[in-house]
């Protein structure tokens, strides 16, 4: 893994914050790293999610919770340690996905009643298309709507606050402007897309967004949206910019101080947040400051709060997918027992001499990629 696409989800169980990060390693395997409050980052099992992904595969993830079990589309386990084998989606019509398309999925309700998956079509104008899955059916349905004006190979992000059923998709248009299209659940239709405050992006900028309501009602004044991308107008051209909407209005953009490694377009960008109304819940933004390193920064849900970046380099699952799971982390290494790598005190006591030798070898291999 030099640079990879990735996706992240967040949820709370038993008053504990959980994160799941999905990424692709050099062997084309899609893998998972996990975080649990009080434990830190670790690898569950061998960390392998899918073995049949293409090189530089787009990745998207969502989740819902029922009976205290976290579910992901098409795959879940009660113990949360084993992934069911992946299988192709059954779609009612033949679709043509662009070879360079990103993927984004939304679960606009509180459960699994509806899943909405978006991709960029291989056709004139590169429209963004949607296939939809409804609970009780066995087939995804291609939707008729074509979201136009998107630049080829655009990154895009789908958000829903999970109360009204509304869905927003943020993408880069052919003029390199940040644009949004809104699905109005009340009206049952897509509204005309519009630009966001005339913000011009660098070409093919990474885009990721989160959305929630700050109160118990769905009043527009309670709506909170954060979009993370790279603006052309900002002096730090490789810095991640935050665009914040509170209610009806967008605040002025700010650079949150993170610099993406090398070419600003090489590092993907993904943000996640639980949909709770607790204003203190953090937003996690994952990015790559260097090749082979995935890092996270935590801007607060309040626009004026920025937390220190931590941890510095999260553990990644890597190595042969047919062997016991190894784990690597830059600057934050924990123990490995039975394929489970942890950070923090709970993992420290489990480090064996063989583990240390193996991890030293890994760190030496990655030393050239470590931040100064």
QUIGICOR-V383674 format. One record per pair of residues at least 24 apart in sequence whose C-alpha atoms are under 10 Angstrom apart, sorted by the first residue. I is the first residue (numbers start at 1). J is the second residue. D is the distance in whole Angstrom. If there is no record, write none. Layout:
# QUIGICOR-V383674
I/J/D + I/J/D
This chain:
# QUIGICOR-V383674
1/25/4 + 1/26/4 + 1/27/8 + 1/28/9 + 1/29/10 + 1/56/10 + 1/291/7 + 1/292/5 + 1/293/9 + 1/294/10 + 1/316/10 + 1/318/9 + 2/26/7 + 2/266/9 + 2/267/9 + 2/288/9 + 2/290/8 + 2/291/4 + 2/292/5 + 2/293/8 + 2/294/10 + 2/369/9 + 3/56/9 + 3/261/10 + 3/266/7 + 3/267/6 + 3/268/8 + 3/287/10 + 3/288/7 + 3/289/10 + 3/290/8 + 3/291/6 + 3/292/6 + 3/293/8 + 3/294/9 + 4/28/10 + 4/30/10 + 4/55/9 + 4/56/7 + 4/57/8 + 4/58/9 + 4/59/9 + 4/266/8 + 4/267/7 + 4/268/7 + 4/269/10 + 4/287/9 + 4/288/9 + 4/291/9 + 4/292/9 + 4/293/10 + 4/294/9 + 5/30/10 + 5/56/7 + 5/57/7 + 5/58/6 + 5/59/6 + 5/60/9 + 5/102/9 + 5/266/9 + 5/267/8 + 5/268/5 + 5/269/8 + 5/270/9 + 5/287/9 + 5/288/10 + 6/30/9 + 6/31/10 + 6/32/10 + 6/57/9 + 6/58/7 + 6/59/6 + 6/60/7 + 6/61/9 + 6/267/10 + 6/268/7 + 6/269/7 + 6/270/7 + 6/271/10 + 6/286/8 + 6/287/9 + 6/294/10 + 7/32/10 + 7/58/9 + 7/59/6 + 7/60/5 + 7/61/6 + 7/62/9 + 7/103/10 + 7/104/9 + 7/208/10 + 7/268/9 + 7/269/8 + 7/270/6 + 7/271/8 + 7/272/9 + 7/286/8 + 8/32/9 + 8/33/10 + 8/34/10 + 8/59/9 + 8/60/8 + 8/61/7 + 8/62/8 + 8/269/10 + 8/270/7 + 8/271/7 + 8/272/6 + 8/273/9 + 8/284/9 + 8/285/9 + 8/286/8 + 9/34/10 + 9/60/9 + 9/61/7 + 9/62/6 + 9/63/7 + 9/64/10 + 9/72/10 + 9/270/10 + 9/271/8 + 9/272/6 + 9/273/7 + 9/274/8 + 9/284/9 + 10/34/10 + 10/35/9 + 10/62/9 + 10/63/8 + 10/271/10 + 10/272/6 + 10/273/6 + 10/274/5 + 10/275/9 + 10/283/9 + 10/284/9 + 11/36/10 + 11/63/8 + 11/64/8 + 11/65/8 + 11/70/8 + 11/272/10 + 11/273/8 + 11/274/6 + 11/275/8 + 11/276/9 + 12/36/9 + 12/37/10 + 12/65/9 + 12/68/10 + 12/70/10 + 12/274/7 + 12/275/10 + 12/276/9 + 13/65/9 + 13/68/7 + 13/69/9 + 13/70/9 + 14/68/9 + 17/274/9 + 17/281/9 + 18/274/9 + 19/272/9 + 19/273/9 + 19/274/10 + 19/284/9 + 20/61/9 + 20/272/10 + 21/61/9 + 21/270/9 + 21/272/10 + 21/286/9 + 21/294/10 + 21/314/10 + 21/316/9 + 22/47/9 + 22/48/10 + 22/49/8 + 22/59/7 + 22/60/8 + 22/61/8 + 22/316/10 + 22/317/10 + 23/49/9 + 23/56/10 + 23/57/9 + 23/58/9 + 23/59/7 + 23/60/10 + 23/294/9 + 23/316/9 + 23/317/9 + 24/48/10 + 24/49/10 + 24/50/9 + 24/51/10 + 24/53/9 + 24/54/10 + 24/55/8 + 24/56/7 + 24/57/7 + 24/58/9 + 24/59/8 + 24/316/10 + 24/317/9 + 24/318/9 + 25/55/9 + 25/56/9 + 25/292/9 + 25/316/9 + 25/317/8 + 25/318/7 + 25/319/8 + 26/55/8 + 26/56/9 + 26/292/10 + 26/318/8 + 26/319/9 + 27/51/9 + 27/53/10 + 27/54/10 + 27/55/8 + 27/318/9 + 27/319/8 + 27/320/8 + 27/321/8 + 28/52/8 + 28/53/6 + 28/54/6 + 28/55/5 + 28/56/7 + 28/57/8 + 28/321/10 + 29/53/6 + 29/54/9 + 29/55/9 + 29/57/10 + 29/317/10 + 29/318/9 + 29/319/10 + 29/320/9 + 29/321/7 + 30/54/10 + 30/57/9 + 30/59/8 + 30/317/9 + 30/318/10 + 30/321/10 + 31/316/8 + 31/317/6 + 31/318/8 + 31/321/9 + 32/315/10 + 32/316/8 + 32/317/7 + 32/318/10 + 33/314/8 + 33/315/7 + 33/316/6 + 33/317/7 + 33/327/9 + 33/341/9 + 33/342/10 + 34/314/9 + 34/315/9 + 34/316/9 + 34/341/10 + 34/342/9 + 35/314/9 + 35/315/10 + 35/342/9 + 35/343/9 + 36/342/10 + 38/343/10 + 38/344/8 + 38/345/9 + 38/346/9 + 39/342/7 + 39/343/7 + 39/344/6 + 39/345/8 + 39/346/6 + 39/347/8 + 40/311/9 + 40/314/9 + 40/315/10 + 40/334/10 + 40/341/10 + 40/342/7 + 40/343/5 + 40/344/6 + 40/345/9 + 40/346/9 + 40/347/9 + 41/311/9 + 41/314/7 + 41/315/6 + 41/316/9 + 41/329/10 + 41/332/9 + 41/333/10 + 41/334/9 + 41/341/8 + 41/342/6 + 41/343/5 + 41/344/8 + 41/347/10 + 42/314/9 + 42/315/6 + 42/316/8 + 42/317/9 + 42/327/8 + 42/328/10 + 42/329/10 + 42/333/10 + 42/334/8 + 42/335/9 + 42/336/9 + 42/339/10 + 42/340/6 + 42/341/5 + 42/342/4 + 42/343/6 + 42/344/9 + 42/347/9 + 43/81/9 + 43/315/7 + 43/316/7 + 43/317/6 + 43/325/8 + 43/326/8 + 43/327/7 + 43/328/10 + 43/336/9 + 43/337/10 + 43/339/7 + 43/340/5 + 43/341/5 + 43/342/7 + 43/343/10 + 44/80/8 + 44/81/6 + 44/82/8 + 44/317/9 + 44/325/9 + 44/338/9 + 44/339/7 + 44/340/5 + 44/341/8 + 44/342/9 + 45/80/9 + 45/81/6 + 45/82/7 + 45/83/10 + 45/317/10 + 45/324/8 + 45/325/6 + 45/326/9 + 45/337/9 + 45/338/7 + 45/339/5 + 45/340/6 + 45/341/9 + 46/81/9 + 46/82/9 + 46/317/7 + 46/318/9 + 46/319/10 + 46/320/10 + 46/321/7 + 46/322/9 + 46/323/8 + 46/324/6 + 46/325/4 + 46/326/7 + 46/327/9 + 46/338/8 + 46/339/5 + 46/340/7 + 46/341/10 + 47/81/9 + 47/82/9 + 47/83/9 + 47/316/8 + 47/317/6 + 47/318/8 + 47/321/9 + 47/324/9 + 47/325/6 + 47/326/8 + 47/327/9 + 47/339/8 + 47/340/8 + 47/341/10 + 48/81/10 + 48/82/9 + 48/83/8 + 48/317/8 + 48/318/9 + 48/320/10 + 48/321/7 + 48/322/9 + 48/325/8 + 49/75/10 + 49/82/8 + 49/83/6 + 49/84/8 + 49/85/8 + 49/86/9 + 49/321/10 + 50/83/8 + 50/84/9 + 50/85/7 + 50/86/7 + 50/87/10 + 50/321/9 + 51/85/9 + 51/86/9 + 51/321/8 + 51/322/10 + 52/86/9 + 52/87/10 + 56/100/9 + 57/99/10 + 57/100/9 + 57/101/9 + 57/102/8 + 57/103/9 + 58/100/8 + 58/101/7 + 58/102/5 + 58/103/6 + 58/104/9 + 58/119/10 + 58/155/10 + 59/102/8 + 59/103/6 + 59/104/8 + 59/105/10 + 60/102/9 + 60/103/6 + 60/104/5 + 60/105/6 + 60/106/9 + 60/117/9 + 60/118/10 + 60/157/10 + 60/270/10 + 61/103/9 + 61/104/8 + 61/105/7 + 61/106/9 + 61/107/10 + 61/117/10 + 62/104/9 + 62/105/7 + 62/106/7 + 62/107/7 + 62/115/9 + 63/105/10 + 63/106/9 + 63/107/7 + 63/110/10 + 63/111/8 + 63/112/8 + 63/115/10 + 64/107/8 + 64/109/9 + 64/110/7 + 64/111/5 + 64/112/6 + 64/113/10 + 65/110/8 + 65/111/7 + 65/112/9 + 66/110/10 + 66/111/7 + 66/112/9 + 71/111/9 + 71/112/9 + 72/112/9 + 73/105/10 + 73/107/10 + 73/112/8 + 73/115/8 + 73/133/10 + 89/131/10 + 89/133/10 + 89/138/9 + 89/139/8 + 89/140/7 + 90/133/10 + 90/138/7 + 90/139/5 + 90/140/6 + 90/141/9 + 91/131/8 + 91/132/9 + 91/133/9 + 91/138/9 + 91/139/5 + 91/140/5 + 91/141/6 + 91/142/7 + 92/131/9 + 92/138/10 + 92/139/6 + 92/140/6 + 92/141/5 + 92/142/7 + 93/131/10 + 93/139/10 + 93/140/9 + 93/141/7 + 93/142/7 + 93/143/10 + 94/142/9 + 95/121/8 + 95/122/9 + 95/129/9 + 95/131/9 + 95/142/8 + 96/120/9 + 96/121/6 + 96/122/5 + 96/123/8 + 96/129/10 + 97/121/5 + 97/122/5 + 97/123/9 + 97/126/10 + 97/128/10 + 97/129/9 + 98/122/4 + 98/123/8 + 98/126/8 + 98/127/10 + 98/128/10 + 98/152/9 + 98/153/8 + 99/153/9 + 100/152/8 + 100/153/6 + 100/154/9 + 100/155/10 + 101/126/9 + 101/128/9 + 101/152/8 + 101/153/6 + 101/154/8 + 101/155/8 + 101/156/10 + 102/128/10 + 102/153/7 + 102/154/7 + 102/155/6 + 102/156/7 + 102/157/9 + 103/128/10 + 103/155/8 + 103/156/8 + 103/157/8 + 103/158/9 + 104/130/10 + 104/155/9 + 104/156/7 + 104/157/6 + 104/158/6 + 104/159/9 + 104/169/9 + 104/208/10 + 105/130/9 + 105/131/10 + 105/132/10 + 105/157/8 + 105/158/6 + 105/159/9 + 106/132/10 + 106/157/9 + 106/158/6 + 106/159/6 + 106/160/7 + 106/161/10 + 106/162/9 + 106/167/8 + 106/168/9 + 106/169/10 + 107/133/10 + 107/158/10 + 107/159/9 + 107/160/7 + 107/161/9 + 107/162/7 + 107/165/9 + 107/167/9 + 108/158/10 + 108/159/8 + 108/160/5 + 108/161/7 + 108/162/5 + 108/163/7 + 108/164/8 + 108/165/5 + 108/166/7 + 108/167/7 + 108/185/10 + 109/160/8 + 109/161/8 + 109/162/5 + 109/163/6 + 109/164/8 + 109/165/6 + 109/166/9 + 110/161/9 + 110/162/6 + 110/163/7 + 110/165/9 + 110/275/10 + 111/135/10 + 111/162/9 + 112/136/10 + 114/165/10 + 115/140/9 + 116/140/9 + 116/141/10 + 116/143/10 + 116/158/9 + 116/167/9 + 117/142/10 + 117/158/9 + 118/143/10 + 118/156/9 + 118/157/9 + 118/158/8 + 118/169/9 + 119/155/10 + 119/156/9 + 120/146/9 + 120/147/9 + 120/148/10 + 120/150/9 + 120/151/10 + 120/152/8 + 120/153/8 + 120/154/8 + 120/155/10 + 120/156/9 + 121/146/9 + 121/152/10 + 122/152/9 + 124/148/10 + 125/149/7 + 125/150/8 + 125/151/8 + 125/152/8 + 125/174/10 + 126/150/7 + 126/151/7 + 126/152/6 + 126/153/8 + 126/154/9 + 127/151/9 + 127/152/9 + 128/152/10 + 128/154/10 + 128/156/9 + 128/169/10 + 128/171/10 + 145/189/9 + 145/190/8 + 146/190/10 + 147/180/10 + 147/181/8 + 147/190/9 + 147/192/9 + 147/193/8 + 148/173/8 + 148/174/10 + 148/181/10 + 148/192/10 + 148/193/9 + 149/173/5 + 149/174/6 + 149/175/9 + 149/179/9 + 149/193/9 + 150/174/6 + 150/175/9 + 150/176/9 + 150/177/10 + 150/178/10 + 150/179/9 + 151/175/8 + 151/176/7 + 151/177/10 + 151/203/9 + 151/204/8 + 152/204/8 + 153/203/10 + 153/204/7 + 153/205/10 + 154/203/9 + 154/204/6 + 154/205/8 + 154/206/8 + 154/207/9 + 155/204/7 + 155/205/7 + 155/206/6 + 155/207/6 + 155/208/8 + 155/229/10 + 155/268/9 + 155/269/10 + 156/180/10 + 156/204/10 + 156/205/9 + 156/206/8 + 156/207/6 + 156/208/7 + 156/209/9 + 157/206/9 + 157/207/6 + 157/208/5 + 157/209/6 + 157/210/9 + 157/227/9 + 157/228/10 + 157/270/9 + 157/271/10 + 158/182/10 + 158/207/10 + 158/208/8 + 158/209/7 + 158/210/8 + 158/211/9 + 159/208/9 + 159/209/7 + 159/210/6 + 159/211/6 + 159/212/9 + 159/225/9 + 159/226/10 + 159/227/10 + 160/209/10 + 160/210/8 + 160/211/6 + 160/212/7 + 160/213/10 + 160/225/10 + 160/275/9 + 161/210/8 + 161/211/5 + 161/212/4 + 161/213/6 + 161/218/9 + 161/223/8 + 161/224/9 + 161/225/9 + 161/274/10 + 161/275/7 + 161/276/9 + 162/211/9 + 162/212/8 + 162/213/9 + 162/275/8 + 163/212/9 + 163/213/8 + 163/216/10 + 163/217/9 + 163/218/7 + 163/275/10 + 164/218/7 + 166/190/10 + 167/211/10 + 168/193/10 + 168/209/9 + 168/211/9 + 169/193/9 + 169/208/10 + 169/209/9 + 170/194/10 + 170/195/9 + 170/196/9 + 170/207/7 + 170/208/8 + 170/209/8 + 170/227/8 + 171/195/10 + 171/204/9 + 171/205/9 + 171/206/9 + 171/207/7 + 171/208/9 + 172/200/9 + 172/201/7 + 172/202/9 + 172/203/8 + 172/204/7 + 172/205/8 + 172/206/9 + 172/207/8 + 173/200/9 + 173/201/9 + 173/203/10 + 173/204/9 + 174/203/9 + 175/200/8 + 175/201/9 + 175/203/9 + 176/200/6 + 176/201/5 + 176/202/7 + 176/203/6 + 176/204/8 + 176/205/9 + 176/231/10 + 176/232/9 + 177/201/6 + 177/202/9 + 177/203/9 + 177/231/9 + 177/232/10 + 178/205/10 + 178/207/9 + 178/227/10 + 178/229/9 + 178/231/9 + 196/243/9 + 196/250/8 + 197/243/10 + 197/249/10 + 197/250/8 + 197/251/9 + 197/252/9 + 197/253/10 + 199/230/10 + 199/231/7 + 199/232/8 + 199/233/8 + 199/243/9 + 199/253/9 + 200/230/9 + 200/231/6 + 200/232/6 + 200/233/7 + 200/234/10 + 201/229/8 + 201/230/6 + 201/231/4 + 201/232/5 + 201/233/8 + 201/234/10 + 201/237/10 + 202/229/9 + 202/230/6 + 202/231/6 + 202/232/5 + 202/233/9 + 202/237/8 + 202/238/9 + 202/264/9 + 202/265/9 + 203/230/9 + 203/231/9 + 203/232/9 + 203/264/10 + 203/265/8 + 204/230/9 + 204/264/10 + 204/265/7 + 204/266/10 + 205/229/6 + 205/230/6 + 205/231/8 + 205/232/9 + 205/264/8 + 205/265/6 + 205/266/9 + 205/267/10 + 205/268/9 + 205/269/9 + 206/230/7 + 206/240/9 + 206/264/9 + 206/265/7 + 206/266/9 + 206/267/8 + 206/268/6 + 206/269/6 + 206/270/8 + 206/287/10 + 207/240/10 + 207/241/10 + 207/268/8 + 207/269/7 + 207/270/8 + 207/271/9 + 208/242/10 + 208/268/9 + 208/269/6 + 208/270/5 + 208/271/6 + 208/272/9 + 208/285/9 + 208/286/10 + 209/242/9 + 209/243/9 + 209/244/10 + 209/269/10 + 209/270/8 + 209/271/6 + 209/272/8 + 209/273/10 + 209/285/10 + 210/244/10 + 210/270/9 + 210/271/7 + 210/272/6 + 210/273/7 + 210/274/9 + 210/275/9 + 210/283/8 + 210/284/10 + 211/245/9 + 211/272/9 + 211/273/8 + 211/274/9 + 211/275/7 + 212/273/9 + 212/274/8 + 212/275/5 + 212/276/7 + 212/277/7 + 212/278/10 + 212/279/10 + 212/301/10 + 213/246/10 + 213/247/9 + 213/275/7 + 213/276/8 + 213/277/6 + 213/278/9 + 213/279/9 + 214/246/9 + 214/247/10 + 214/275/9 + 214/276/8 + 214/277/5 + 214/278/7 + 214/279/7 + 214/301/10 + 215/276/9 + 215/277/6 + 215/278/8 + 215/279/9 + 216/276/9 + 216/277/7 + 217/277/10 + 219/247/8 + 220/246/9 + 220/247/5 + 220/248/7 + 221/245/10 + 221/246/7 + 221/247/4 + 221/248/7 + 221/249/9 + 222/246/7 + 222/247/6 + 222/248/9 + 222/277/9 + 223/247/5 + 223/248/8 + 224/248/9 + 224/249/10 + 224/250/10 + 224/277/10 + 224/301/9 + 224/302/10 + 225/250/9 + 225/301/10 + 226/250/9 + 226/271/9 + 226/283/9 + 226/301/9 + 226/303/9 + 227/253/10 + 227/271/9 + 228/253/10 + 228/254/10 + 228/255/9 + 228/256/9 + 228/269/8 + 228/270/8 + 228/271/8 + 228/285/8 + 229/255/10 + 229/268/10 + 229/269/8 + 229/270/10 + 230/255/9 + 230/260/10 + 230/264/8 + 230/265/9 + 231/255/9 + 237/264/8 + 238/262/8 + 238/263/8 + 238/264/5 + 238/265/9 + 238/267/10 + 239/264/8 + 240/264/9 + 240/269/9 + 240/285/10 + 240/287/9 + 242/299/9 + 242/303/9 + 243/303/9 + 244/301/10 + 244/302/9 + 244/303/7 + 245/303/9 + 246/302/10 + 246/303/9 + 251/303/9 + 254/303/9 + 254/304/10 + 256/297/9 + 256/298/10 + 256/299/8 + 256/305/10 + 256/306/7 + 256/307/10 + 257/297/10 + 257/306/10 + 258/287/9 + 258/288/10 + 258/289/8 + 258/296/10 + 258/297/8 + 258/309/9 + 259/287/9 + 259/288/9 + 259/289/7 + 259/290/10 + 260/287/7 + 260/288/6 + 260/289/5 + 260/290/8 + 261/287/9 + 261/288/6 + 261/289/4 + 261/290/5 + 261/291/7 + 261/293/10 + 262/288/10 + 262/289/8 + 262/290/8 + 262/291/9 + 264/289/10 + 266/290/10 + 266/291/9 + 267/291/9 + 267/294/9 + 268/294/10 + 269/296/10 + 270/296/10 + 271/296/9 + 271/297/10 + 271/298/10 + 273/301/9 + 280/305/10 + 282/306/9 + 282/307/9 + 283/307/10 + 284/309/10 + 285/309/10 + 286/314/10 + 288/313/9 + 289/313/9 + 289/369/9 + 289/370/9 + 289/371/8 + 290/368/10 + 290/369/6 + 290/370/7 + 290/371/7 + 291/366/9 + 291/368/9 + 291/369/6 + 291/370/8 + 291/371/10 + 292/316/9 + 292/328/10 + 292/329/9 + 292/330/9 + 292/366/8 + 292/369/7 + 292/370/9 + 293/328/10 + 293/329/8 + 293/330/7 + 293/331/10 + 293/366/9 + 293/369/8 + 293/370/8 + 293/371/9 + 294/329/9 + 294/330/9 + 295/329/10 + 295/330/9 + 311/343/9 + 312/371/9 + 313/370/9 + 313/371/10 + 314/342/10 + 314/343/9 + 315/341/8 + 315/342/8 + 315/343/8 + 316/341/9 + 317/341/9 + 326/355/10 + 326/358/9 + 326/359/9 + 327/358/10 + 327/359/8 + 327/362/9 + 328/358/10 + 328/359/7 + 328/360/10 + 328/362/7 + 328/363/8 + 328/366/9 + 329/359/9 + 329/362/9 + 329/363/8 + 329/366/9 + 330/362/9 + 330/363/7 + 330/366/8 + 330/367/9 + 330/369/9 + 330/370/7 + 330/371/9 + 331/363/9 + 331/370/8 + 331/371/9 + 333/359/8 + 333/360/10 + 333/363/9 + 334/359/9 + 335/359/9
